[in-house]
Amino acid sequence: IIDAPLYSKNTDTIVVRCIWNDDLDSGRFISKRTAIGLMLDHEIPHWHRSEVAETWERMSGYLLGHPHGARSSLFVSQETGMAMKKVWTVLSESGVFGPFLENTMRKQS
């Protein structure tokens, strides 16, 4: 149990355990290099089968891990999350995954 005040008196503490064999950055997060590399490793192989691009907002939970905020998670710092968002946005806007899902839905209606 964490002996520290939390943001709400009704909050229960939990223990999150992550088995990770690579180095962590100084803040004990997954490094920017590793996080972006893993994101590319997992997503780029699917580009040729992809039909639509997804926005960062739709993909951030998958890419950052859960729970997460807009740019960070328990595993990824804000700096790394912002870098991941930039890379994801450039890839998506390049059209490599296809048109954005929202644009595809507008054309169908």
SULHUKA-V388590 format. One line per field, one symbol per residue. ss: DSSP state (H for helix, E for strand, C for the rest). phi: phi as a letter, one per 30 degrees, with the letter a starting at -180 (. if undefined). A space follows every 10 residues. Layout:
# SULHUKA-V388590
ss=???
phi=???
This chain:
# SULHUKA-V388590
ss=CCCCCCCCCC CCCCCCCCCC CCCECCCCCE CHHHHHHHHH HHHHHHCCCC CEECCHHHHH HHHHCCCECC CCECCCCHHH HHHHHHHHHH HHHHCCCCEE HHHHHHHHC
phi=.dcadcdbdc dcdbccbbdb cddcdddicd deedddeded edcdecddcd cbdcdeddce ddddjcdbcd baadcbdddd dddddddddd ddddiecjdd edddddddc
